[in-house]
Amino acid sequence: MPVQIGAVAHSFANPTGLLSDCHRRVEMFIGSLKAVADVSDRELTDDTRRSLDLSLRYFREAAPKHTADEEDSLFPRLRKIANPELQACLARLDALEEDHRWAEPLHHTVDHLGKKYLEEGQLSPGNAQTFREAVHQLHSMYQRHIAVEDNDVFPIVDRILSAEMKSQIADEMAARRGTKLVVKL
């Protein structure tokens, strides 16, 4: 089972911090999937089964909320702001959204084959290879994608977004998770 030690957790009061926290979870779960994929030509063990099940569930249930946080809440607001410092950042948003679209079929493949692995306890050599390749492609994309957001986009966003916009984004993020925001920013 994936364990995260020493993590800093942000609240909805810091939407980009919370998005960055999500990136740590993406890294943890894609790392778990990569470890499983690297042994997917073997019979599934109990530990591998738990790790695979948790990782598949994360990417099926939680990761789409993160994508919506970016594409429905953050990115549209950024595109409406006229700020010279933000211009270089805006040029990257289309590519980041394209990464999300590019990853969708790979996630479907990983989920389908991962469920098959869970149900049958092993994958055929061809399915194991397909699973491994899809996971490795996702792993590479997430490394690059997360670095762009955490290092290039979010620091600028933190300086540019108004408290009101951060509050609106926080409200939307909380609503996606069925949480009512009690404290306003």
N, C-alpha and C positions, 0 to 999 in steps of 0.2 A: 504494500500500500504506500503511495507517495506520501512523504512527510516533508513539511517545510519548516525549517528552524531558523529563528532569527529574522523573520520577515518584518518589515515595517508595514503596518496596515493604515491606510488612509480612510477617511470618512467621506460621505457625500459632499461635505463642505469643500473638498478638493477633488473635483471631477477628474482632472488629468492625473492626479496621484492615484485615484481609484482605478483609472484605466491602466496605469502603469502596474498597479498591483495585479490586475487581471493578466497583464503580460507575464508576470512571474508565474502565474498559474498555467498559462499557455506553455511557457517554457518547461515547467515541471511535467505537465501531462504529455507534451509532445516528446519529451525525453523518455518518459515511461513507455510511450508507444514505440519509440525507436528501440528501446531495450527489448521489448516484446517482439518487434519485427525482426530483430537480429537473431532471434531463436525460434522464429515461426516455422522453421522446417522440422521442429521437434514437437513431441507431445506436450500439451499444455500442463503445467504444474499448478498447484493451488495458488502459490504466490503470483505467478504470471497471470493466472485467471483473474485474481482480484485486481491487479494492476491494470490489466486490459479492460476489465469491466468498468472500473472507475474512470479511466481515460476516455473510453468511448462515450460514456455518459456525460462527461464534462463537455466534450466537443459537440455532442448532440443537443444538450440542454442549456449550458451556460455560455458557451462561446458565441452562439448567435445573438445573445443579448449584448455582448461586448461589441460585436459588429454593428448592431443597431445603435448602440451608444455613439459610435463614431459617425456612421453614415446618416442617421436620422436626427441626431442631437448636436453633435459637435461640428462636423464638416459643413453642413448648410449655414450655420451661423458664421463660421470663418469666411465663407465665400461672400458674405454680405458686408464684411468689414473692410473699409478702405484704409489701409495702413501700409506704408512702404516696407516696414520690417516683416510684415506678413506675406508679402508677395512671393518670395522664394518658397515659403511654406505652402502656399496655395498651389503652386506648380506641382507639388508632390501628391496632392490629395487624389487626383485622378488615378495615379499609379497605385496608391494605397487601396483605393476602391477596386481597381482591377485585380490586385492581389486577392482580395476577398472573393471575387467572381472566379478567378483561376483556381482557388483552393476548393471551391464547392464540389466539383466532381471527384476530386481526390478524397475529400472527406467522405463522400458517399461510398467510394470504393473501400476505404479503410473501415468504415462502419459496417458495410455489408460483409466484408471478409473477416472482420473482427468478430462479428456476431456468429458467423459460420465457425470460426475457430473456437468460440465459447461453447457452441452447441455440440460440435463434433469432437472437440479435444485435440484436433490436429488439422492441418491444411495440406492439400496436395502440393507437390513441389511447385507447380505453376502458380497456384494461388498464393503460396508463401512468397514466391518471387514478386508477384504483383503487389501484395500487401507491403512487402519490404520497400519496393521502389516508390510506392505512393507515400509511405510514411517518411522516407528519406527526402523526397521532394518537398513535402510539407515542412519538415524540419529545417531545410535550407531556406525556404521562403520565409518562415517565421523568424529566423535569425536576422535576416536582412530587414524585413518589414518592421519588426519590433525596434531594431536599432534606429531606423529612420524616425519612427514616432517618438520614442523615448529621448533621443538625442537631438533631433532637429525640429520636430513639430511641437511637442508638449512644452518645452521651455519657453518658446515664443508665445504659445497660446496662454500660458500662465501669466505672462506680462500684459498681453493685449486684451483678453476677455474682461469685461466689466463684471462687477459683483452680481449684477442682475442677470447677466447671461450665464454665469456660473451657477447661480441659483436655479435658473430654468433648466439647465442641463442636468443638474443634480436631481431636480424633481422628476424629470423624465427617466433618468437612470433608476431612481428608486421605484417608480411606477412599474418599470419593466420587471422588477424583481418582487413586486407585490409588497413593497415597503412604503410606508407613509413617512415622509420626511417631517420630523418634529421641529427641529431647529433650523431656522432660516440662516442663510449665510450673511 
